[in-house]
Structures are given as structure tokens and as C-alpha cells.
Amino acid sequence: MTIKLIAISDLHQGNPVSLPRNIRVVPQEKLIRNLIQRKPDVILIAGDLQDYMWNLGVEKNHSTQIKGHIKNDGVLKALNNGSVPVFFVWGNTDVMDFEKDNIYQDTPITDELREWFCDEFQNFHDCHKNICYIKNIPILGYADANKTTDDHSGKCWDEPAIQKDFEKLLQDLSPDERHNTIFMTHCAPRGVLDFSSLGSRHIGSYYLRELIETYQPILSIFGHVHYCGGYSEFIGKTQCINVSSFGPVVSHEILFGQSSFELQIDSAYQVCSTKMIVSHFWEKKLKRAFVEYRHCQVCGRHTPFARKQFKTCRVCLGARRLSETAPQYSNERNNSKG
């Protein structure tokens, strides 16, 4: 028995973009229809589904307007009306603008809108602090992002929270199931495809990484960190994939493309196929992929590049930039875990 899934993240529907002359973007709906037509068993979305709440939610009474935008969004409608179930978690920007700074307090309007979404879009299944199943494989989900600096963005949580909540979920699984799971989080594990803007620092979760090292799930699926979108690495036997939209920094520049991965898991609970799918744009009369795969001239990995003139992958670039600023962050782990 082979299980096929498609993983994607950071759709950021409703985020306005301005395009250069002669550039025409293939609609996101077309990519989504292509994903559905591949007939996976499930589509996973690792957060930041939309930016309507983030951009328009400046007042409590804006929630009615935001509901209208979400209901009429072509991508969300296509996913909801498709034949493939969608498992998802919310991201840190799926939050009302005026509640952005309430990261450790109540966010009642955001919570009400998230609950409304699940009632309205019944093909979407919220995995946050839940166990969902793709056939016999459990998926453990966790929403929002870990707090990494004083300059946080959106809805965040303290580092130990995910360990406490995941350990509780894992205790509900059999011993065999615990080692044959999929972790789907919005944030990245620490030190794995988690370079922040321009690769200046790591922003992943220490406790998520420790959970992965301990339980060795089949997959760790996450988004959030656009700088490393489209990359894959391993922690032990666990394949960790950053499925966020491929951006230069933490912007949502559509010209750098929406990445998605098609994966197949065999009866031995091994990932037997990993394939990246990218959307396209039109430049004058030429159809071009947002990213192309080449070998990095430093580490040799076969990985996405956004521009032909680039020779070094973002993981190598991020590591080099981080080494240049290492003293500034030498005590970060102790401070974060203290």
C-alpha cells in the first residue's frame, strides 16, 4: 500500500503583489487544480493560509468583511470543493491585525474566525493539537510559530509549549505509531532550513527539534521560513521539508513562486518518492518556472535556485552569513531554553 500526499504552505491568499512589466503570473488556482488532479490521498497545508485577517483586520467589526473575502477566495474555494481532504494548521499571520500583539493573551476575534472557517470550509481539517490519520499514518499538528526574538510577528508560543502538547498526543498512540508519524507544524525545527531574512540567524524551535530527534517521525513538514522554501534535509531518518513559498526574505513575492511537494510513503513507512512541484509565470511570450533545480557549487546538493546567475544554495549562503555574525548569537540557545 502506497500513500500519496501533497504538502504546501504559506499561501498568503489576499496578499497584494505588484508585478514588473511584461510579467504575467499563472493563477494560483491553476496550481491548486493541478495538485488536486494528481489525486493524492490528502493535501497538507502548514499554515499562513491567508492574509485577509492580517491586512484588513484592524477593527473588531471588520470580521464580516473578512469572512466575505475568504468565502470568495478562488484558491480556498478550489481546495474546499475538491475531492481531496485538506489537513492544515494555522500560521502566525492567520491572525487579526489588531490582535497581532496579543501573542500570549486572548485573541477572541481571531479564534472566532478560525472556528467559523472550519465550519464553513468542511473539507479542511484542523490538525492543531490533534491526531489526524492518512489511512494508518498519524499526523500531529501544531499551529502558529515559536517566539524567537522580542520583535515577534503575529501569533506565537513559548518554546516549551510544543513539547508538552506533543508529548501528550504521542501518549495516545501505540508504540509503533509513535515512530511512524508525520509532524506538521508552521515553524521549523531549530537549525534545519530555518534561516531568517537573508540567512542572518536561525529561528526554528529547539523543542520541536528535540521531539524529532527522540521520536524520529517519517516526515517533518513545515513552512514559515520563506528563505529556505523548497528545501529538504534529514534529522536522523526523518525527512524535514520546508514547503513554504520560495521567497527572498520573509516577503511574499509571488515571482519567487509557490513550492509544493508530492510525496509517497510505502508499506514499510518509508518515503519512497519526493518530488517538488513549482508554479510558472509568463515573461513576454515565454513560460518560465519560478525556480529551477541545480547542483550547488559548494555542497553539491540538488536544490532550487531563483536566478540563473546564482551558484550557491541558500543553506550554504545562510551558514556563511551566520558564521560571520556568530558571536552576536552565541548565548541564544541558553537564553531561549533558560
C-alpha positions as CSV (number, residue, x, y, z in Angstrom):
1,M,0.0,0.0,0.0
2,T,1.4,3.4,-1.1
3,I,0.2,6.7,0.4
4,K,0.5,9.8,-1.7
5,L,0.3,13.2,-0.2
6,I,1.0,16.8,-1.3
7,A,2.4,19.3,1.1
8,I,2.3,23.1,0.7
9,S,2.4,26.1,3.0
10,D,2.2,29.9,3.2
11,L,-0.3,30.5,0.5
12,H,-0.9,34.0,1.9
13,Q,-4.1,34.5,-0.1
14,G,-5.2,38.1,-0.1
15,N,-1.7,39.5,0.0
16,P,-1.4,42.2,-2.7
17,V,1.6,42.0,-5.1
18,S,2.8,44.3,-7.8
19,L,4.3,42.8,-10.9
20,P,7.0,44.1,-13.2
21,R,6.2,44.9,-16.8
22,N,5.8,42.0,-19.2
23,I,5.3,39.6,-16.3
24,R,2.0,37.6,-16.1
25,V,1.6,35.1,-13.3
26,V,-0.2,31.9,-13.9
27,P,-3.1,32.0,-11.4
28,Q,-2.6,30.2,-8.1
29,E,-5.9,28.5,-8.7
30,K,-4.3,26.7,-11.7
31,L,-1.5,25.3,-9.5
32,I,-4.1,24.1,-6.9
33,R,-6.2,22.4,-9.6
34,N,-3.1,20.7,-10.8
35,L,-2.4,19.4,-7.3
36,I,-5.9,18.1,-6.9
37,Q,-5.7,16.4,-10.3
38,R,-2.7,14.4,-9.1
39,K,-5.2,12.5,-6.9
40,P,-3.2,12.5,-3.6
41,D,-4.8,10.9,-0.5
42,V,-4.5,14.2,1.3
43,I,-3.2,17.7,0.9
44,L,-1.3,19.2,3.8
45,I,-1.1,22.9,4.4
46,A,1.4,24.0,7.1
47,G,0.0,27.5,7.9
48,D,-0.4,31.1,6.7
49,L,-3.4,30.2,4.5
50,Q,-4.5,33.8,4.1
51,D,-3.6,37.4,4.8
52,Y,-7.1,38.9,4.9
53,M,-7.1,38.9,8.7
54,W,-3.5,40.2,8.8
55,N,-4.1,43.1,6.3
56,L,-7.7,44.0,6.9
57,G,-8.4,43.1,10.5
58,V,-7.7,46.5,12.0
59,E,-11.1,46.7,13.9
60,K,-13.3,44.1,15.6
61,N,-16.2,44.8,13.2
62,H,-14.1,44.0,10.1
63,S,-14.6,40.3,10.7
64,T,-17.8,40.3,8.5
65,Q,-15.9,41.8,5.6
66,I,-13.0,39.3,6.1
67,K,-15.4,36.4,6.0
68,G,-16.7,37.6,2.6
69,H,-13.1,37.8,1.2
70,I,-12.3,34.3,2.5
71,K,-15.5,32.8,1.2
72,N,-14.8,34.2,-2.3
73,D,-11.1,33.3,-2.4
74,G,-10.6,31.2,-5.5
75,V,-7.8,29.0,-4.0
76,L,-9.6,28.3,-0.8
77,K,-12.8,27.5,-2.6
78,A,-11.0,25.2,-5.0
79,L,-9.4,23.3,-2.1
80,N,-12.7,23.1,-0.2
81,N,-14.7,21.9,-3.3
82,G,-12.1,19.4,-4.4
83,S,-12.2,15.7,-3.9
84,V,-9.1,15.6,-1.7
85,P,-9.3,16.2,2.0
86,V,-7.1,19.1,3.3
87,F,-5.3,18.7,6.7
88,F,-3.9,22.0,7.9
89,V,-2.6,24.1,10.8
90,W,-2.9,27.9,11.2
91,G,0.2,30.1,10.8
92,N,1.4,33.1,12.7
93,T,-0.1,35.6,10.2
94,D,-3.6,33.9,10.3
95,V,-4.5,36.5,12.9
96,M,-6.4,39.7,13.1
97,D,-4.3,42.8,12.7
98,F,-5.4,44.5,15.9
99,E,-4.7,41.3,17.8
100,K,-1.2,40.8,16.5
101,D,0.5,42.0,19.7
102,N,-1.7,39.8,21.9
103,I,0.5,36.8,21.4
104,Y,0.2,35.5,24.9
105,Q,-3.2,36.9,25.6
106,D,-6.7,36.1,24.4
107,T,-7.3,36.6,20.6
108,P,-11.1,36.2,20.6
109,I,-11.9,37.6,17.1
110,T,-9.1,35.5,15.6
111,D,-10.3,32.4,17.4
112,E,-13.9,33.1,16.3
113,L,-12.8,33.5,12.7
114,R,-10.8,30.3,12.7
115,E,-13.7,28.4,14.2
116,W,-16.0,29.9,11.5
117,F,-13.6,28.9,8.8
118,C,-13.7,25.2,9.9
119,D,-17.5,25.3,9.9
120,E,-17.7,27.0,6.5
121,F,-14.9,25.0,4.8
122,Q,-15.7,21.5,5.8
123,N,-13.1,19.8,3.6
124,F,-10.5,21.5,5.8
125,H,-9.5,19.6,9.0
126,D,-7.6,21.5,11.7
127,C,-4.7,19.4,13.0
128,H,-3.6,21.7,15.8
129,K,-3.1,19.7,18.9
130,N,-5.0,16.9,17.2
131,I,-4.1,13.5,15.7
132,C,-5.4,13.1,12.2
133,Y,-4.9,10.0,10.1
134,I,-3.9,9.4,6.5
135,K,-5.0,5.8,6.3
136,N,-3.0,4.3,9.1
137,I,-0.4,7.1,9.5
138,P,-1.0,9.6,12.3
139,I,-0.4,13.3,11.6
140,L,0.4,15.5,14.7
141,G,-0.2,19.2,14.0
142,Y,0.9,22.5,15.7
143,A,-0.2,26.0,14.7
144,D,1.4,29.4,14.8
145,A,5.1,30.0,15.4
146,N,7.6,29.9,18.2
147,K,8.7,33.2,19.8
148,T,12.3,33.8,18.8
149,T,13.0,37.5,19.4
150,D,11.4,40.5,21.0
151,D,10.4,41.6,17.6
152,H,7.9,38.8,17.1
153,S,5.5,38.6,14.2
154,G,1.9,37.5,14.7
155,K,0.6,34.8,17.0
156,C,3.4,32.9,18.8
157,W,4.0,30.5,21.6
158,D,6.7,29.9,24.2
159,E,9.3,27.2,23.4
160,P,8.3,24.5,25.9
161,A,4.7,24.6,24.8
162,I,5.1,22.3,21.8
163,Q,6.9,19.6,23.7
164,K,4.3,19.5,26.4
165,D,1.4,19.3,23.9
166,F,3.1,16.8,21.5
167,E,4.1,14.5,24.3
168,K,0.5,14.4,25.4
169,L,-0.6,13.5,21.9
170,L,2.1,10.9,21.5
171,Q,1.0,9.1,24.6
172,D,-2.3,8.5,22.9
173,L,-0.6,6.5,20.2
174,S,0.7,2.9,20.3
175,P,4.5,2.4,20.5
176,D,4.6,1.5,16.8
177,E,2.5,4.5,15.7
178,R,4.8,6.9,17.6
179,H,7.7,6.1,15.3
180,N,5.5,6.2,12.1
181,T,4.0,9.6,12.4
182,I,4.1,12.8,10.4
183,F,4.7,16.1,12.2
184,M,3.1,19.1,10.6
185,T,4.0,22.5,12.1
186,H,4.1,26.0,10.9
187,C,7.5,26.7,12.4
188,A,10.7,24.8,11.5
189,P,12.9,22.7,13.8
190,R,15.9,24.5,15.1
191,G,18.9,24.6,12.8
192,V,17.0,22.9,9.9
193,L,16.1,25.1,7.0
194,D,15.2,27.9,9.4
195,F,17.4,30.8,8.3
196,S,15.7,34.1,8.8
197,S,15.8,37.0,6.4
198,L,18.9,36.7,4.2
199,G,20.2,33.9,6.3
200,S,21.1,36.1,9.3
201,R,20.1,33.7,12.1
202,H,18.3,30.5,13.0
203,I,14.6,30.9,14.1
204,G,13.3,27.3,14.4
205,S,12.1,25.6,17.6
206,Y,14.6,23.8,19.9
207,Y,11.8,21.7,21.4
208,L,10.4,20.6,18.0
209,R,13.9,19.5,17.0
210,E,14.3,17.5,20.2
211,L,10.9,15.8,19.6
212,I,12.1,14.9,16.1
213,E,15.4,13.5,17.4
214,T,13.6,11.5,20.0
215,Y,10.7,10.0,18.1
216,Q,12.1,10.1,14.5
217,P,8.8,10.6,12.6
218,I,8.6,9.7,9.0
219,L,8.3,13.4,7.9
220,S,8.5,16.8,9.4
221,I,6.5,19.2,7.3
222,F,6.7,23.0,7.9
223,G,6.7,26.4,6.3
224,H,7.1,29.9,7.8
225,V,10.7,30.5,6.7
226,H,10.5,31.7,3.1
227,Y,14.2,32.0,2.7
228,C,14.5,28.2,2.7
229,G,11.2,27.3,1.0
230,G,11.6,24.3,-1.4
231,Y,14.5,22.7,0.5
232,S,14.7,19.3,2.2
233,E,17.1,17.9,4.9
234,F,17.3,15.0,7.3
235,I,17.4,14.7,11.1
236,G,18.3,11.1,11.5
237,K,15.8,9.1,9.4
238,T,13.3,12.0,9.5
239,Q,13.0,13.9,6.2
240,C,12.3,17.6,7.0
241,I,10.8,19.6,4.3
242,N,10.3,23.4,4.2
243,V,7.2,23.7,1.9
244,S,6.7,27.5,2.2
245,S,6.5,29.8,-0.8
246,F,10.0,30.4,-2.1
247,G,10.9,34.0,-1.2
248,P,14.0,36.2,-0.9
249,V,13.4,37.2,2.7
250,V,10.1,36.9,4.6
251,S,8.2,38.7,1.9
252,H,5.5,37.1,-0.1
253,E,6.9,38.0,-3.5
254,I,5.0,35.8,-5.9
255,L,7.7,36.0,-8.5
256,F,9.7,33.6,-6.4
257,G,7.0,31.1,-6.5
258,Q,4.8,28.7,-4.6
259,S,6.6,25.4,-3.9
260,S,4.8,22.2,-3.1
261,F,5.9,18.6,-2.7
262,E,4.4,15.4,-3.8
263,L,5.5,12.5,-1.5
264,Q,4.8,8.8,-1.5
265,I,5.1,6.6,1.6
266,D,5.3,2.8,1.1
267,S,4.0,0.0,3.2
268,A,7.3,-0.1,5.2
269,Y,6.6,3.5,6.3
270,Q,9.5,4.8,4.1
271,V,9.3,7.9,1.9
272,C,9.9,6.3,-1.5
273,S,9.4,9.4,-3.6
274,T,9.9,13.1,-3.1
275,K,9.0,15.5,-6.0
276,M,8.8,19.2,-5.9
277,I,6.2,21.0,-8.0
278,V,6.6,24.6,-8.8
279,S,4.2,27.1,-10.5
280,H,5.1,29.2,-13.6
281,F,4.9,32.7,-14.9
282,W,4.9,34.2,-18.4
283,E,7.7,36.6,-19.4
284,K,6.5,38.2,-22.6
285,K,5.6,35.1,-24.5
286,L,7.8,32.6,-22.7
287,K,6.6,30.3,-20.0
288,R,9.1,30.0,-17.2
289,A,9.3,28.1,-13.9
290,F,9.6,30.2,-10.7
291,V,12.6,28.2,-9.6
292,E,14.8,25.6,-11.2
293,Y,16.8,22.8,-9.6
294,R,20.6,22.7,-10.0
295,H,23.6,21.5,-8.0
296,C,25.1,23.9,-5.5
297,Q,28.8,24.5,-6.3
298,V,29.6,24.5,-2.6
299,C,27.8,21.5,-1.1
300,G,26.7,19.7,-4.2
301,R,23.1,19.4,-3.2
302,H,20.4,19.4,-5.9
303,T,18.3,22.3,-4.8
304,P,16.1,25.2,-6.0
305,F,17.6,28.4,-7.4
306,A,15.6,31.5,-8.2
307,R,18.0,33.1,-10.6
308,K,20.4,31.7,-13.2
309,Q,23.4,33.7,-12.0
310,F,23.2,32.1,-8.5
311,K,25.8,29.4,-7.9
312,T,25.4,28.7,-4.2
313,C,22.3,27.3,-2.4
314,R,20.6,29.2,0.3
315,V,21.6,26.7,3.0
316,C,25.3,27.4,2.3
317,L,24.7,31.1,2.0
318,G,22.8,31.2,5.3
319,A,25.5,29.2,7.1
320,R,28.2,31.5,5.8
321,R,26.3,34.6,6.8
322,L,25.5,33.1,10.2
323,S,29.2,32.3,10.8
324,E,30.0,36.0,10.1
325,T,27.6,37.1,12.9
326,A,28.0,34.1,15.3
327,P,29.3,36.0,18.4
328,Q,26.1,38.0,18.4
329,Y,24.0,34.9,18.9
330,S,26.4,32.7,21.0
331,N,24.2,32.8,24.0
332,E,20.9,32.5,22.2
333,R,20.2,28.8,23.0
334,N,20.9,29.2,26.7
335,N,18.6,32.3,26.8
336,S,15.8,30.6,24.8
337,K,15.9,27.4,26.9
338,G,16.6,29.1,30.2
